[in-house]
Amino acid sequence: MKNPSAIKAFGVQLRRLRESKDLSQQELANLADVAKITVQRIENAKYSVTLDVLVSLSEAMDIPLTDLLDF
């Protein structure tokens, strides 16, 4: 990974936003049409998210993409 601190910060931000929407990892995964393990790996800084997944997550939580990137 080229920027582990940013990947970790993004994972923390995703978890914070997911929990603020009172969503479980599975619920978010279902809404975003991704695997639960993908959400887990993002939140635990084990996966560098793609633009496609970013957009899916923001749409699933009904938040602007910029909110996900505000970390």
N, C-alpha and C positions, 0 to 999 in steps of 0.2 A: 504494500500500500504506500502510495506516495505521500499522503498527508494524514497520518493516523490521528493526530489531535483533532482535525476537522471531522473525521469520520466518527470519532467518539462523541464530539460535541453535537453532531447531527443526531446520533442515536439517543442522546439525552433529551434533545429537543423533541424528537418524535415521541418518545415515551411520555414526556410532559404533556404534549398536546393530546395524545391518545387518551391518557388518564383524565385530562380535563373534559374530554367528551364522554367519559365514563364507558370506554370501549375496552374490551379485552383484546389481547393480541389476535385471537381467533376471529373475533367480530370484525376487527379492522382488516384482517387478511381477506375475509369473505367479501367485505364491501369493496376492497381495492382489487379483488380478483388476483391475489397473490397467495402463495403458500404461507402458512403460519410461521414456518421456519425462516422464511425471508424476513418477516417482521422481527422475529427474535434475533436474527443475525444482524440486522440493521441496528436495533437497539443496543446490542452488545458489541458493536463496533467490529463485527466479524465479516462485514459485507459492505462493499462500496456501491452505493445505490446508483441505478441508472436513471436517466431522465424519464423514461417511460414509467418506472416505478414511482418516482417522485410525483409525477402528475396523477397517477392512480391514487396515491396516498392522500394528496391534497383534495382531490375530488371526493374520495370516500369520507373524509372528515369534514367536507364542505367548508374548507378554509382556503385562502389564497396561497399559492405556491410560495410566495415570499415569506409567509409565516413559518413554513417548514425550514426555511433557510436563514431565519433570524436567530442565530445562536452565537 
